[in-house]
Amino acid sequence: MFQKHKLAASVALLCALGVSGCGSDDDTALVITPPPTEPTAPTGPTFPEGAIMISAEGNIAENILEAFINAQSNDVIVLPEGTFKPDRTLLFDGDADGDGVFAKNVTIMGHGQDKTILDFSESAGGDGIFVQNAMNITIQDLQVNEAANNGIKLKNTNGIILRRLSTIWDGELNADNGAYGLYPVECENILIEDTYVRGSADAGIYVGQSKYIVVRRNVAKENVAGIEIENSQYADVYDNEAVGNTGGILVFDLPIGNGYYGRSVRIFNNHVHGNNTPNFANASSNPAGVHIVPPGTGVIILSTRDVEIFDNVIEDHDTLSITATSFFIAEQDIEGAFVMNYALPGGIIDDGWRAVPRNIHIHGNQISDSGSAPNGKLIPDIIAAYQGLHGVFPAILYDGLGEAIANSGLFFDNGGEGMPYAGVDFKEPPFAADGSDNLCAIDNGDVTIGQLYAGNHSAADLGTPDVLLDNGEGTLMNCSQISLPVHTVTFGDQVFGCGIDDDVEGCDGGNTVGDSGEIGDGEASIIGDGDQSLCVASGNSVNLDALLGANCPTLADYNLFADALDPTQNPNSGGVPYDLTSALFTDYSSKYRFAFLPDGQAAQYNADETFDFPVGTVLVKTFAMPEDSAMPGTEGEELLETRLLIHRQNGWTALPYVWSADKSEAKLTKPGSVFEQSLMHQGEALTFDYSVPNVNQCKQCHQLTDSEGVARFAPIGPKARFLNSDYAYASGTANQLQHWADNGLLTGLPTDVAAINTAPNFGLLGEFGADEMGVLSEATDAEVMSLAKGYLDINCAHCHRPEGNASNTGLKLEYWRPYAGNEQAHGTCKAPIAYGGGSLSHDIVPGDPEASIMHFRMASTEAGDMMPEIGRALSHDAGVALINEWIKRLPSAACSQ
């Protein structure tokens, strides 16, 4: 049976027999400094008449966010010339109010790559620029530097042009640099051209979980990975220069678990050279992430199917020029960790991911100066085997292990009497007899080709690699495949692609693959800030007309409370206060929640999701900072902000109101705000920057993608599981759900509220159990499980669910989702897809919270590491302690040892 360490054992035997060349020079790798490469010289941009010119005066982040939030279709937003230090992430949402109507064809631009420079070294946010839910957006002619996490990130966007941009982490190359320079994820129709990326601790240009991609004429210099196409389809990468990276160009397909997997990628006409920089990636990446990339590697294909690499110049690489491998090289414990993490019923293989690359065509490349000093922490045994047996390391290397496993039939259900090995199905049938699955390498010059495993192994001898070498005899991978089609990008009425809008020759392909680029239209709830004449309060009734028709300048304009200066009590028009069973942490602030429903209307009960509230509903939440976290609600508590969620005709709208220093009014502050706060907590004086989210950040947490793929705004808190508890109303204490039903605010409530699946009480200071006197160490495993899942649901699951903004992570934390049978969805032994976690490797390591990324990120207060990434500046010690206890008690799993 195949064992994890058989390859190492085989190599050790070679060394013991005195075969020369054994050993690894990973620690003494020769690093060749590449020749200096400069970004493409920018041409001076021009600005159309009517462009929105951002002022350089005052707070630059607020000025830019104001324009982003108010953007309309066809706007051109021009950032000023100069160097600026935004104090927060610049978030653009194409549908900020969540009504399904998008601001389309928006351009965000500067005065040039070297003239408009945004330095995020002092920002409280993880990303520099973050775009979500956009339709046909262009970002061009500016530079983003020193972001804690990602330079420019885009998500859930159709139609992207990233042009004449630079993202740079200057100075020393180390793991503290941000992860990605240019980072579209879960997007479609992406054009990246004429950009310069330097210093990323993951990938300079990364396109993940996306479709219809063109990456051309870019310079990727001194990143871990220069350019990476990950879990994506229909991508053309051509006319780029990848120089001085650890690995030049990567095509990866990783086991994410969210249904996005890659195929049909072409890498051609690129200059890939001198990629010999030592690997400085954060080691918390996926087991097959960039931290395993061997220094001195030109092009890597991992697990991806249907890849064509042709007409590239690939030169001066210490280790190898091109490699194609299965996932089994990264995760060699096939019968243990691989089966447990990916191959069990309902797991990631059932989700559609495959570990074995097929139909790879490597041809017509100019390859030279390869393998002079091979190194890399993942492959010392492979290096030693080739040097020991052949005295050389091949320029092109195919692991062949996945093919051997597929052909062995060991882990494939062929429909017969069952699978040979314990009923585990990798869904990898034998390679096609007609050769269409083969990996082919021809016409690449006088280069050596290696194949670690031949493709005809039996189940009995999978533990013994072949270590084959072809010195030009044509004995390995000597075949050809049909060329893949030209892949195109559709942006409005424009189509971009090789030979489509440029004069590049040798595009091959013959036919083309692209998207229609069609985008639906809707009808907006209000235009701009609506009818401001409605913003006049009178009498003692809520101003419903204003709620539905205007974004009023002050909170008092809506007449929500009897005393406009006290939003903590006495709501008008039958507003009802409510509270949640599990604490939603925001820097120990007190929260005063109220729901206002239109007269005579009720919300519809839902067992798992937020109730279906009628149009005209407004959910109000006021944040106040106590002097001491142990004494919320007492005299001296300071009003900070009041947030409204208004259900308008076409969806929910979020409006943040910030209280003035003298507390005389709360003003609409769509760009958000950052101000200093302090409180006592457990005897310690804490001083920190409190952040009020901007309108677009509200959507970042509150959005859920509907069945049509549109990100809709949705409330988080008012769900049955968080409301099924008692509340001390003025009329007496009552169950909140029953009170709502009895007062005509809720229909469809089950008769037996005690049977409702309910998240247990867990307070800001860790109070739980009878009389809030519970002690975690004395709680049962079942109690800790329920407490932890409730806490993760209210604090994390609005993003970490299949419909949420963090769907690309594969982490699913809803309270109703049982842990048993969904261990990996909760993070157990799941390697992270995104950056973060120090030197840790799994979201959760059962029994070891200190080795778990979830615990690390909850405890962190560093931008780029902390989770949640917005909504707090402090770490919630009671919440961290709860998750610590939960992880310690989880059943042991494959990664626990």
QUIVEN-V979048 format. One record per run of one state. SS is the DSSP state (A for helix, B for strand, O for the rest). FROM is the first residue (numbers start at 1). TO is the last residue. If there is no record, write none. Layout:
ss: <SS;SS>
from: <FROM;FROM>
to: <TO;TO>
This chain:
ss: <O;A;O;A;O;B;O;A;O;B;O;B;O;B;O;B;O;B;O;B;O;B;O;B;O;B;O;B;O;B;O;B;O;B;O;B;O;B;O;B;O;B;O;B;O;B;O;B;O;B;O;A;O;B;O;B;O;B;O;B;O;A;O;A;O;B;O;B;O;A;O;B;O;A;O;B;O;B;O;A;O;B;O;B;O;B;O;B;O;B;O;B;O;A;O;A;B;O;B;A;O;B;O;B;O;B;O;B;O;B;O;B;O;B;O;B;O;B;O;B;O;B;O;B;O;B;O;B;O;A;B;O;B;O;A;O;B;O;B;A;O;B;O;A;O;B;O;A;O;A;O;A;O;A;O;A;O;B;O;B;O;B;O;A;B;A;O;A;O;A;O>
from: <1;6;17;26;29;52;54;60;70;76;79;82;85;90;94;104;110;116;120;127;133;135;146;150;156;158;169;180;186;188;194;196;199;203;209;211;217;219;222;225;231;233;239;241;244;247;253;263;269;271;274;290;293;297;303;305;311;313;318;320;326;327;330;334;344;360;364;366;371;380;391;396;399;401;409;439;443;449;452;459;462;468;471;486;488;489;492;494;497;512;514;530;531;532;535;544;550;551;554;555;559;561;562;571;572;576;579;582;583;590;597;603;605;612;613;618;626;628;629;638;649;651;660;666;669;673;682;684;693;695;703;706;711;714;720;724;726;730;732;736;743;746;748;753;756;762;763;770;773;776;779;781;797;807;810;824;827;828;829;842;843;844;845;849;852;853;860;877;890;894;897>
to: <5;16;25;28;51;53;59;69;75;78;81;84;89;93;103;109;115;119;126;132;134;145;149;155;157;168;179;185;187;193;195;198;202;208;210;216;218;221;224;230;232;238;240;243;246;252;262;268;270;273;289;292;296;302;304;310;312;317;319;325;326;329;333;343;359;363;365;370;379;390;395;398;400;408;438;442;448;451;458;461;467;470;485;487;488;491;493;496;511;513;529;530;531;534;543;549;550;553;554;558;560;561;570;571;575;578;581;582;589;596;602;604;611;612;617;625;627;628;637;648;650;659;665;668;672;681;683;692;694;702;705;710;713;719;723;725;729;731;735;742;745;747;752;755;761;762;769;772;775;778;780;796;806;809;823;826;827;828;841;842;843;844;848;851;852;859;876;889;893;896;897>
